[in-house]
Amino acid sequence: MLEIDENSTTIVDVRDYNQSYKDVTQAAINIPVAYLNRYFHEIPGKQIHVVAANPLEKNISIRFLRKKGYAVKSYTITDCQCN
């Protein structure tokens, strides 16, 4: 499991509310990818770790956040069917 320093990194959970409430990520700001454009200004200006359900959510949210000037340093995909 990836160790994240919560003092220097903000965890942003971009999964849909239906998924994120079942698998809670402690200390995370929950903003589903569909609402990022409306609520991105609520994310503190730190480094960001993205929690996404799948690679598509991860890619869309990271591209959006980087366009807005955020430093996305890492990510977690929760529904990965990886080997």
NORLIN-V549595 format. One record per backbone hydrogen bond with DSSP energy under -1.0 kcal/mol. CO is the residue of the C=O (numbers start at 1). NH is the residue of the N-H. If there is no record, write none. Layout:
co->(CO | CO)
nh->(NH | NH)
This chain:
co->(5 | 8 | 10 | 11 | 12 | 13 | 14 | 16 | 16 | 17 | 19 | 25 | 29 | 32 | 35 | 36 | 39 | 40 | 44 | 47 | 48 | 48 | 49 | 50 | 51 | 52 | 53 | 54 | 55 | 56 | 57 | 58 | 59 | 60 | 61 | 62 | 63 | 64 | 65 | 66 | 71 | 74 | 76)
nh->(9 | 47 | 49 | 29 | 51 | 31 | 33 | 19 | 20 | 21 | 23 | 28 | 13 | 35 | 39 | 40 | 42 | 43 | 46 | 10 | 73 | 74 | 12 | 76 | 14 | 78 | 79 | 58 | 59 | 60 | 61 | 62 | 63 | 64 | 65 | 66 | 67 | 68 | 70 | 69 | 48 | 50 | 52)
